[in-house]
Amino acid sequence: MSMNATALATGSEAAPAPAAAGDPAPSRPAPAPGDQPCDVVTVPARQGLEAVDILRRRRDQEAVGPVLHNGACDTLGFLVPPGTADAWDVPGSACTRTDGRGLRIPAEPPGAGSGWLLPPAADAPVTDPAVLRAALDQAARLIEAADNCC
């Protein structure tokens, strides 16, 4: 059973009024995790767990954003910036576009039986897609090596 990325909770946010000519752009605080739109990269759990380990061990401490697991624990979903789905082409994974449909990072896991492997946090609102791509590629190589070692 795959994760339903469109089950992310909807949020409503009014668009700010456009500034009049010559007016300085209004300052806006950084969005809270629940206010940020996202896309979802879904991968098999084994590869996703390896990728999470790789990302959390990095020396440069790149933040890992929220990661969902489905009830059967056979897939993981990495929350990534909106628009990632437009160029996502990593074999064995899928990226679901949610941008433009009012979908936001939910405080609670979406859908019955799903849960957070890594819950949303202010310091890691989403995972950088380039960093995730590299971690998934490395995870796939590690899994292939492990499966073919004997």
Phi, psi and omega in degrees: 000128180265159182288139177269098184295332181283000177280359177302141183297144177272149176232156177241131180217122179286140178288141179293149179294142180295145180284145176289156181304131179088344178284141176293149178297134180295140177282145183224131180295156177301141182294142173288160182310320182286350181262353187265128175290161182203161166253169183231122174265120181253132182223160173300145186303317183300312179292321179296318179295319175299317181296318177301314178300316180299313182295322182283342180266356184299141181293324183280002174054040173305134181290139173259124179284188181299144178228125178263154168234149177274170185301324180278354181058033177256352174222155172238149177236118178267127176278127185231167182299151176299143181097348180301323184299334182298330184236011184282126182216032182279120180302141177084005179225168176221146175238123181261125179283131175235349183299138178089355179249013176075014181277139185229164175292119182278152176286324179253149179302136179282142175083143178295136176085353178266166180202172178268124166284314172232113183287163177300143178217149182298328183276353180216070185295322176212165178268137177296126184297325179293320179292320178295317178303313180297318180294320178293321177297315178296319179298318179298319178295319178296317180295317178298317179296317179296319181289335183254009185283339183241000000 
